[in-house]
């Protein structure tokens, strides 16, 4: 019985590669909890004029202000996520590598909505 639960738990784990590299998922799972916080890029703070809490507004801003260049792994957003501690976003702690790789997959895949 103990092994059954272990097998069930392992089967329930989602591999990073299985997460969808689309804006709807990325916004909800990575951007909102990591970037659209009260002290950073939300309606309350809007650091550098960047608001990321609304999915549609955030998508348009990231592409129109060229933080994201669809298909380009050298997009400024990725540079910010991979920067050294002083210039990195988010500033308090880096995103997990798996989340950065998901952002990269989204961008290099054409930044689909």
C-alpha positions in Angstrom: 0.0 0.0 0.0 2.8 2.4 0.9 4.4 1.9 -2.6 1.1 2.6 -4.3 1.0 6.1 -2.8 4.6 6.7 -3.8 3.9 5.7 -7.4 0.8 7.9 -7.5 2.7 10.9 -6.1 5.5 10.5 -8.7 3.0 10.1 -11.5 1.2 13.3 -10.4 4.4 15.4 -10.7 4.4 17.6 -13.8 7.6 17.8 -15.8 8.7 21.3 -16.6 8.6 20.4 -20.3 4.9 19.6 -20.0 4.0 23.1 -18.8 2.4 25.1 -21.7 4.7 27.9 -23.1 1.7 30.2 -23.7 0.9 33.6 -22.2 -2.1 32.5 -20.3 -0.2 29.9 -18.3 3.0 32.0 -18.0 1.2 35.1 -16.7 -0.8 33.2 -14.1 2.0 30.8 -13.0 5.1 32.9 -13.2 4.5 36.6 -13.8 1.7 37.3 -11.3 3.3 35.6 -8.3 6.9 36.8 -9.1 6.5 40.2 -10.8 3.0 41.6 -10.3 3.4 42.0 -6.6 2.3 45.1 -4.5 5.8 46.4 -4.4 6.9 45.8 -8.0 4.8 45.8 -11.2 1.2 46.0 -10.1 -1.4 48.8 -10.2 -0.2 49.9 -6.8 3.5 50.3 -7.6 4.0 50.1 -11.4 7.8 50.4 -11.0 9.2 52.0 -14.2 5.7 52.4 -15.4 5.4 48.7 -16.0 2.1 47.0 -14.8 1.9 43.3 -15.1 -1.1 42.3 -13.0 -3.6 42.3 -15.9 -2.8 39.6 -18.5 -3.9 41.6 -21.6 -2.3 44.9 -20.6 0.9 43.1 -19.6 1.1 41.2 -22.9 0.6 44.3 -24.9 3.2 46.3 -22.9 5.9 43.6 -23.0 5.6 43.4 -26.8 5.0 47.0 -27.7 7.8 48.3 -25.4 10.0 45.5 -26.8 10.8 43.8 -23.6 9.8 40.8 -25.5 10.8 40.3 -29.2 8.9 37.3 -30.4 11.3 34.6 -31.5 14.4 36.3 -30.1 16.2 34.6 -27.2 18.2 37.9 -26.6 14.9 39.7 -25.7 15.4 42.3 -22.9 13.1 40.4 -20.6 15.3 37.3 -20.6 18.4 39.5 -20.1 16.7 41.0 -17.0 15.8 37.5 -15.7 19.4 36.2 -16.2 21.2 39.4 -15.1 23.6 39.6 -12.2 22.2 40.3 -8.8 22.2 44.2 -9.1 20.3 44.3 -12.4 18.2 41.1 -12.1 14.5 40.9 -12.1 13.0 40.1 -9.7 15.5 41.9 -7.6 15.0 40.0 -4.3 15.7 36.5 -5.6 16.1 35.0 -9.1 13.3 33.1 -10.7 13.9 29.3 -10.7 15.8 28.2 -13.7 12.8 26.2 -14.9 10.6 29.3 -14.9 13.3 31.3 -16.9 13.5 28.4 -19.4 9.7 28.5 -19.7 9.8 32.2 -20.4 12.5 31.6 -23.0 10.5 28.8 -24.6 7.5 31.1 -24.8 9.6 33.9 -26.4 11.5 31.7 -28.9 8.2 30.0 -29.8 6.9 33.3 -31.0 5.4 34.7 -27.7 1.9 33.2 -28.4 -1.0 34.6 -26.4 
